[in-house]
Structures are given as C-alpha cells and as structure tokens.
Amino acid sequence: SLSKGSLSPLLQSTEFGTNHEALAVMPKDHDDDHPLIVIGNNNAASSNGFSGPELLSGDAHVRMARLDDANMLEPVRKWVVPGQGPIHASVHPSFVATANYVSGTIDVIQRPMMDDNDNDDKWNTRIISTDKVPSEMEFGGTMHSVTHDPIAAAAAEDENFFLFGINAGVPSSVAVIQPTTGQILHTIPMPTRARRMTFHPTLPVVYIVYEKEGLVATWAWPRGGGTDGWKADGTPQSTSPQELQRCSTLPPPPPKDAEDASSTGTALNIPTAFLITSDGKFGYTTTRTALAHGDDAIPTAKIGVFQINQQDGTILSGDHPVQWLDTGGWNTRDCVLSPDERFLLAVDVLGHTLTAFLRDPLTGRLEKSSTVAVTSPTSVVVVE
C-alpha cells in the first residue's frame, strides 16, 4: 500500500512461483473493478536474478490473479507455456505475451475480447510461439523483453499492429512480430546488446536500453500504420528506425569494463530499465553496479533523471542529467511510476528493497520517501 509516500506491506505469497520478472497488470476492459495481474514464473532463474539454461527447473508457466477487496491475490488462470525462462511480459486486452530468455522465443496467449457478463472465462487456450531468434546466447539467454506500441494498440482499426521482441543475443536485434500468428516478419539490427524498449507517449521515438554498454539510446521509430508507420509485412513504410543519441546511465567518469570490475571493486554499469512520464517531459533510468554481493568498495546504484526535448524526444541533459540519485542497492532491477506519477517505485534484488521516491512534476527531481524490505525483488507494478 502506498499512502502519502509511505509503503506498508500487505501480504506475501509464494503460490505463483519463485521469480516474477515477467509481471504486468491487464488493461481494464470490463466492469470488474478488481485488477488482474499477470505473473510469469521464470523457471530458469536463481534467487539473485541470474537466468540461464543451467538453471532450468520444471515447467515455465504464466498465472493470472485478481486483487480482491481484501487486497488478497486470488488465482484465476494458469497456463503452462512452451518457452523457457519467461523474463518479461507485455499485455493487451486480447493477449498476454511473454519473452523467454533461455529459449529465445515469445509466447502469445490469445483470447477474444472480454464481455461484461463473463470477464474471466472468455480466455482462449490457444498459445502460439515465435520461432527462436537467430542469435547466439550471451549471458545465458537471448530474448529479453517484449512490448507493443500503445498508440497502435489504441487504434482498433490499425491492422499494422505488431509486437516488438528485444533480442539480447549475438547479434542483437528487435524482432517485428505478428501477434495473431507469432511470425517474425522483420528484424532491426541493434549496434550492441539491447535489453528494453520504451515508447515515447506521442512522438515517433523509442528509448532502447543498451545493457552491455551502460547506455540508453534514443531512436527515431515508425508508429502505427499510415505513411510514417509500418507495412503489413513488418517493414517501415518510408523512414527506417534510426539511432539519434546515446546517454550514460551512471555518472562520469565512466566505469571500467566488466572484467576489471569483478576483480577490483570498480562499479559495473548495466542498465535495467527506462521509463518516461505521460507528458513526455522526463525520463528515468535504473542500473546495476554489481551482479552479486562482494567488495564493499562497489558504489550503490543510481537512478538517472533526464529532461526530454518536447519537440523531437531526444534527451536534453545528455550525460549530465537533472539528477543522479542513490537507490541504496547494487542491482536496481526495475522501476515504475504511480498512476498519478507523484511517486517512482524501484526494486533492488541485492538490497532486498522496494523504495518509493517522491517526484517533483516541475523539475522531475526525486526525493527518497519510504523503503520496505522485500526478498530478492526483480520486478514491480502498481495497481489502482
């Protein structure tokens, strides 16, 4: 519970598995006021967030749960999915898609639209999977996340609505996927290992986290259909995606490489997430300075607060952002804004914390408000 910036634990459940990096809230499209939460259990993960084929255990599954009036999680559905290592989820009223890190695929659980009288039982059991992305594993996996364009999703008449799978293997790429068939139609090469992709709320721009390089990159990106969007075959209508800029996700001086860091205590810079406010004015990054507990000299991870150009979506402050803020942990794995955007919430898998930061809507700056202990958290969502 988040009230005036104070976090209060309500419940803890292990009923849905042990690693929930694929966590999402279904869009409300029916009269039921109870939020539906999608919970993917990563069957190839350790307690500190590592994933890889050597950690595979049991079946991968996706669960759906309802948050009831007593703030308890009520199980609704469970699907055993063919992919291995579901690590990220994207949800839409007509499907749930999960990115499978180890198998290098995306599973899409399809359903017809809900009606008002039968809001949970209309799910179709059809699950489709993409082909494996044509890349070699790096750091134990390939397909790292999946997303879709919210503008295209809102336009029901837009036939050129695709999923985008972010492939962190070698070579790295973004796959353009037809959600009704699971077919990979087209791939867009990435210059380095990519982890996450976030759409600007209105402009033809996305932000791509370059995990290996410690950067967030701004890209010009086609949106929806029409002359500035995508063709039915998954290729751009006119202008191809193009990188515009790169910004570091840790303060300068830049950290040494990973080999040095593991032996000398120098910080890593492995960014995990980027989010942007609904007005497009500010962006926030989280990162990791360590992958495991170790040398006390390793500095704690930082949240970067970046001002966004309202005209073209580029990051104005570059490598000198509005603010660098200490999270108190070393592996800040995920972050999310509260529905009113007054707070940013971040989880740290090594610090075992969930922290709320009060956000100034005029400057974008953050102030730590409250922290609670959470065992090895890897993802965070907010429900109303």
C-alpha positions as CSV (number, residue, x, y, z in Angstrom):
1,S,0.0,0.0,0.0
2,L,1.3,3.5,-1.0
3,S,-0.2,6.3,1.0
4,K,1.4,9.7,1.1
5,G,4.7,8.2,0.2
6,S,4.7,5.6,3.0
7,L,4.9,2.0,2.0
8,S,3.1,-0.7,4.0
9,P,3.4,-4.4,3.3
10,L,0.1,-6.2,2.9
11,L,0.8,-9.8,2.0
12,Q,3.4,-12.1,0.7
13,S,2.6,-15.1,-1.5
14,T,4.8,-17.9,-3.0
15,E,1.8,-19.5,-4.7
16,F,2.7,-18.1,-8.1
17,G,6.3,-19.3,-8.3
18,T,9.6,-18.0,-7.1
19,N,10.9,-15.5,-9.7
20,H,8.4,-13.0,-11.2
21,E,10.4,-10.8,-13.5
22,A,7.5,-11.1,-16.1
23,L,4.9,-9.1,-14.2
24,A,2.2,-6.9,-15.6
25,V,-1.3,-5.5,-15.0
26,M,-4.0,-6.2,-17.5
27,P,-5.8,-3.2,-19.0
28,K,-9.3,-2.8,-17.7
29,D,-11.8,-3.6,-20.4
30,H,-14.8,-4.8,-18.4
31,D,-17.0,-3.8,-15.4
32,D,-15.0,-5.7,-12.8
33,D,-13.2,-3.2,-10.7
34,H,-10.7,-5.8,-9.4
35,P,-7.3,-5.5,-11.1
36,L,-6.0,-8.6,-13.0
37,I,-2.3,-9.2,-12.6
38,V,-0.2,-11.4,-15.0
39,I,2.6,-13.3,-13.2
40,G,5.2,-15.2,-15.3
41,N,7.3,-17.7,-13.3
42,N,10.8,-17.8,-14.7
43,N,11.8,-21.4,-14.5
44,A,15.5,-20.6,-15.3
45,A,16.4,-18.1,-12.7
46,S,18.3,-18.0,-9.4
47,S,17.3,-16.1,-6.3
48,N,19.6,-13.1,-7.2
49,G,18.2,-12.6,-10.6
50,F,20.6,-14.6,-12.8
51,S,19.0,-16.6,-15.6
52,G,20.4,-19.3,-17.8
53,P,19.9,-22.8,-19.3
54,E,21.9,-24.4,-16.4
55,L,19.2,-23.1,-14.0
56,L,16.2,-24.7,-15.8
57,S,13.8,-26.4,-13.4
58,G,10.3,-27.6,-14.0
59,D,7.8,-26.0,-16.4
60,A,7.5,-22.4,-17.3
61,H,4.1,-21.0,-16.5
62,V,2.1,-17.8,-16.6
63,R,-0.6,-17.1,-14.0
64,M,-3.4,-14.6,-13.8
65,A,-4.6,-13.4,-10.4
66,R,-7.2,-10.9,-9.2
67,L,-6.6,-8.4,-6.4
68,D,-9.8,-8.7,-4.3
69,D,-11.5,-6.3,-1.9
70,A,-9.3,-7.6,0.9
71,N,-6.1,-6.9,-1.1
72,M,-5.5,-10.7,-1.4
73,L,-4.3,-12.3,-4.6
74,E,-7.0,-14.7,-5.9
75,P,-5.8,-17.2,-8.6
76,V,-7.7,-17.0,-11.8
77,R,-5.8,-18.9,-14.5
78,K,-2.6,-20.8,-15.1
79,W,-1.0,-21.6,-18.4
80,V,2.0,-23.9,-18.9
81,V,3.8,-22.2,-21.8
82,P,6.3,-23.8,-24.2
83,G,9.0,-21.2,-23.8
84,Q,11.8,-21.5,-21.3
85,G,12.7,-18.7,-18.9
86,P,9.9,-16.1,-19.2
87,I,11.5,-12.9,-18.2
88,H,9.3,-10.1,-19.3
89,A,5.6,-9.6,-20.2
90,S,3.5,-7.3,-22.4
91,V,-0.3,-7.2,-22.0
92,H,-3.2,-6.1,-24.2
93,P,-6.9,-6.7,-23.9
94,S,-6.6,-9.5,-26.5
95,F,-3.4,-11.2,-25.5
96,V,-0.6,-11.8,-23.0
97,A,2.9,-12.0,-24.5
98,T,6.0,-13.2,-22.6
99,A,9.6,-13.0,-23.7
100,N,11.5,-16.2,-23.0
101,Y,15.1,-15.5,-22.2
102,V,16.5,-19.1,-22.4
103,S,14.5,-20.5,-25.4
104,G,14.8,-17.2,-27.4
105,T,11.1,-17.1,-28.2
106,I,8.0,-15.2,-27.4
107,D,4.8,-16.9,-26.3
108,V,1.4,-15.3,-27.0
109,I,-1.6,-16.4,-25.0
110,Q,-4.6,-15.3,-27.1
111,R,-8.2,-14.6,-26.2
112,P,-11.3,-13.0,-27.7
113,M,-12.3,-9.7,-26.1
114,M,-14.0,-9.9,-22.7
115,D,-17.7,-9.2,-22.3
116,D,-19.3,-7.6,-19.3
117,N,-21.0,-10.8,-18.1
118,D,-18.2,-13.3,-18.2
119,N,-15.0,-11.3,-17.7
120,D,-12.5,-14.0,-16.9
121,D,-13.8,-17.2,-18.6
122,K,-13.6,-16.0,-22.2
123,W,-9.9,-16.8,-22.4
124,N,-9.0,-18.9,-25.4
125,T,-6.5,-21.6,-24.6
126,R,-4.6,-21.0,-27.8
127,I,-0.9,-20.3,-27.2
128,I,1.4,-19.5,-30.1
129,S,5.1,-19.2,-30.0
130,T,7.5,-17.5,-32.3
131,D,10.5,-19.2,-33.9
132,K,13.7,-18.9,-31.9
133,V,15.6,-15.7,-32.8
134,P,18.6,-16.3,-34.9
135,S,21.2,-15.4,-32.3
136,E,23.7,-17.0,-30.0
137,M,23.2,-16.7,-26.3
138,E,25.0,-14.1,-24.3
139,F,25.0,-14.0,-20.5
140,G,22.7,-17.1,-20.6
141,G,20.0,-16.0,-23.0
142,T,18.6,-14.1,-25.9
143,M,15.0,-12.8,-26.0
144,H,15.0,-10.2,-23.1
145,S,11.7,-8.3,-23.4
146,V,8.6,-7.8,-25.5
147,T,6.5,-4.7,-26.0
148,H,4.0,-3.0,-28.3
149,D,3.2,0.5,-29.5
150,P,0.4,1.9,-27.2
151,I,-0.7,4.3,-30.0
152,A,-1.2,1.5,-32.4
153,A,-2.9,-0.6,-29.7
154,A,-5.4,2.2,-29.1
155,A,-6.3,2.4,-32.8
156,A,-8.6,-0.6,-33.2
157,E,-8.7,-0.1,-37.0
158,D,-4.9,-0.3,-37.3
159,E,-4.1,-3.6,-39.0
160,N,-0.4,-3.0,-38.8
161,F,-0.2,-3.6,-35.0
162,F,2.9,-5.6,-34.1
163,L,4.8,-6.9,-31.1
164,F,8.5,-6.0,-30.8
165,G,10.8,-8.5,-29.3
166,I,14.1,-7.2,-27.9
167,N,16.7,-9.9,-28.6
168,A,19.8,-9.5,-26.4
169,G,21.8,-12.3,-28.1
170,V,24.6,-12.1,-30.6
171,P,23.8,-10.4,-32.9
172,S,21.3,-8.3,-31.0
173,S,18.1,-7.1,-32.8
174,V,14.5,-6.0,-32.4
175,A,12.1,-8.5,-34.0
176,V,8.8,-7.3,-35.5
177,I,6.2,-9.9,-34.7
178,Q,2.6,-10.5,-35.9
179,P,0.7,-11.2,-32.7
180,T,-2.0,-13.3,-34.2
181,T,0.4,-15.8,-35.9
182,G,3.6,-15.4,-33.9
183,Q,5.5,-14.9,-37.2
184,I,8.7,-12.9,-37.0
185,L,8.2,-10.6,-40.0
186,H,11.3,-8.5,-39.9
187,T,14.3,-7.7,-37.7
188,I,16.0,-4.4,-36.9
189,P,19.8,-4.8,-36.1
190,M,21.0,-3.3,-32.8
191,P,24.6,-2.0,-32.5
192,T,25.0,-3.7,-29.2
193,R,23.2,-5.9,-26.6
194,A,19.7,-4.4,-26.1
195,R,17.5,-5.1,-23.1
196,R,14.4,-2.9,-23.0
197,M,12.5,-0.6,-25.4
198,T,10.1,2.2,-24.2
199,F,7.8,4.2,-26.5
200,H,7.5,8.0,-26.2
201,P,3.9,8.8,-25.3
202,T,3.2,10.7,-28.5
203,L,6.3,11.2,-30.7
204,P,7.8,8.7,-33.3
205,V,10.6,7.9,-30.8
206,V,11.6,5.0,-28.7
207,Y,14.3,4.6,-26.0
208,I,16.4,1.4,-26.0
209,V,18.5,0.3,-23.1
210,Y,21.9,-0.9,-24.2
211,E,22.7,-3.2,-21.3
212,K,26.3,-4.1,-22.3
213,E,27.4,-0.5,-23.0
214,G,25.8,1.2,-19.9
215,L,23.7,3.5,-22.1
216,V,20.2,4.5,-23.1
217,A,19.7,5.3,-26.7
218,T,17.1,7.5,-28.4
219,W,15.8,6.2,-31.7
220,A,13.5,7.7,-34.4
221,W,10.9,4.9,-34.8
222,P,7.8,4.5,-37.0
223,R,4.5,4.5,-35.2
224,G,1.3,2.6,-36.2
225,G,0.2,2.5,-39.9
226,G,0.0,5.2,-42.5
227,T,2.8,6.8,-44.4
228,D,5.0,7.2,-41.3
229,G,4.3,3.8,-39.9
230,W,4.7,0.1,-40.7
231,K,3.6,-2.0,-43.7
232,A,1.7,-5.2,-43.2
233,D,4.9,-7.2,-43.9
234,G,6.6,-5.7,-40.8
235,T,8.8,-3.3,-42.7
236,P,8.8,0.5,-42.4
237,Q,6.6,2.5,-44.8
238,S,9.1,5.2,-45.5
239,T,11.7,6.0,-42.8
240,S,13.6,3.2,-41.2
241,P,14.4,3.2,-37.5
242,Q,17.5,5.3,-36.8
243,E,19.6,5.9,-33.7
244,L,19.7,9.6,-32.7
245,Q,21.8,9.7,-29.5
246,R,23.3,7.8,-26.5
247,C,23.5,8.7,-22.9
248,S,25.2,7.0,-20.0
249,T,23.2,5.5,-17.1
250,L,25.9,6.2,-14.5
251,P,27.7,9.4,-13.7
252,P,31.1,10.1,-15.2
253,P,33.9,9.1,-15.1
254,P,32.7,6.0,-17.0
255,P,33.3,2.7,-15.1
256,K,35.9,0.2,-16.2
257,D,34.9,-2.8,-18.1
258,A,33.2,-5.8,-16.5
259,E,36.4,-7.9,-16.2
260,D,38.1,-5.1,-14.2
261,A,35.0,-4.5,-12.1
262,S,34.8,-8.1,-10.9
263,S,38.4,-8.1,-9.7
264,T,38.9,-4.5,-8.4
265,G,35.6,-3.4,-7.0
266,T,35.0,-0.8,-9.7
267,A,31.3,-0.3,-10.4
268,L,29.6,-2.0,-13.3
269,N,27.1,0.0,-15.3
270,I,24.5,-2.5,-16.5
271,P,21.2,-0.5,-17.1
272,T,18.0,-2.3,-16.4
273,A,15.1,0.0,-17.3
274,F,14.0,3.3,-18.7
275,L,10.6,4.9,-18.2
276,I,9.1,8.2,-19.3
277,T,6.4,10.4,-17.9
278,S,3.0,10.6,-19.6
279,D,3.6,14.2,-20.6
280,G,7.0,13.2,-22.2
281,K,9.0,15.7,-20.2
282,F,11.2,13.4,-18.0
283,G,12.8,10.0,-18.3
284,Y,14.3,7.8,-15.6
285,T,16.9,5.1,-15.8
286,T,17.9,2.3,-13.3
287,T,21.1,0.3,-13.4
288,R,23.3,-2.2,-11.6
289,T,26.7,-1.6,-10.2
290,A,27.2,-5.3,-9.1
291,L,25.7,-8.7,-10.0
292,A,26.4,-10.2,-6.6
293,H,27.3,-9.1,-3.1
294,G,31.1,-8.5,-3.0
295,D,33.6,-5.8,-2.4
296,D,32.4,-3.1,-0.1
297,A,34.1,-0.6,-2.4
298,I,31.4,-1.1,-5.0
299,P,29.2,2.0,-5.0
300,T,25.5,1.7,-4.9
301,A,23.3,2.0,-8.0
302,K,21.9,5.3,-9.2
303,I,18.6,6.5,-10.7
304,G,19.2,9.0,-13.5
305,V,16.7,11.8,-14.1
306,F,16.7,13.1,-17.6
307,Q,14.9,16.0,-19.2
308,I,13.3,15.2,-22.6
309,N,13.1,17.6,-25.6
310,Q,9.4,18.2,-26.2
311,Q,9.9,18.7,-29.9
312,D,11.9,15.7,-31.0
313,G,12.0,13.4,-27.9
314,T,15.8,13.5,-27.5
315,I,17.4,13.6,-24.1
316,L,18.3,17.3,-23.4
317,S,20.7,16.8,-20.5
318,G,22.7,14.0,-22.1
319,D,25.4,12.7,-19.8
320,H,24.7,15.4,-17.3
321,P,21.1,14.8,-16.3
322,V,18.8,16.7,-13.9
323,Q,19.8,14.4,-11.1
324,W,21.7,11.2,-10.1
325,L,20.0,9.7,-7.0
326,D,21.4,6.9,-4.9
327,T,19.0,3.9,-4.6
328,G,20.8,2.3,-1.7
329,G,21.2,-1.0,-3.5
330,W,23.5,-2.5,-6.1
331,N,21.1,-4.2,-8.6
332,T,18.1,-1.9,-9.1
333,R,16.3,-4.2,-11.4
334,D,13.1,-2.3,-12.3
335,C,11.1,0.9,-11.7
336,V,7.6,2.2,-12.3
337,L,5.6,5.4,-11.8
338,S,2.5,5.5,-9.6
339,P,-0.7,6.2,-11.6
340,D,-0.7,9.9,-10.6
341,E,3.1,10.0,-11.3
342,R,3.7,11.6,-7.9
343,F,6.0,8.6,-7.0
344,L,8.6,6.5,-8.6
345,L,9.0,3.0,-7.2
346,A,12.1,0.9,-7.6
347,V,13.1,-2.6,-6.6
348,D,16.7,-3.8,-5.8
349,V,17.4,-7.5,-5.9
350,L,20.6,-7.4,-4.0
351,G,19.5,-4.7,-1.5
352,H,16.2,-6.7,-0.9
353,T,14.2,-3.4,-1.0
354,L,11.2,-1.7,-2.6
355,T,11.7,2.1,-2.4
356,A,9.3,4.9,-3.1
357,F,10.7,8.3,-4.3
358,L,8.5,11.4,-4.3
359,R,8.7,13.1,-7.7
360,D,8.6,16.9,-8.4
361,P,6.4,17.3,-11.5
362,L,8.0,20.6,-12.5
363,T,11.7,19.6,-12.2
364,G,11.5,15.8,-12.4
365,R,13.7,15.5,-9.4
366,L,13.2,12.7,-6.9
367,E,13.4,12.5,-3.1
368,K,13.5,9.2,-1.2
369,S,10.3,8.8,0.7
370,S,10.0,5.2,2.1
371,T,11.7,1.8,1.9
372,V,10.4,-1.6,2.8
373,A,12.2,-5.0,2.9
374,V,11.3,-7.4,0.0
375,T,13.1,-10.6,-0.6
376,S,15.1,-10.5,-3.9
377,P,12.6,-8.4,-5.9
378,T,13.1,-8.4,-9.7
379,S,10.0,-6.5,-11.0
380,V,7.4,-4.0,-9.7
381,V,4.0,-3.0,-11.0
382,V,1.3,-0.7,-9.5
383,V,-2.4,-1.4,-9.4
384,E,-5.2,1.0,-8.6
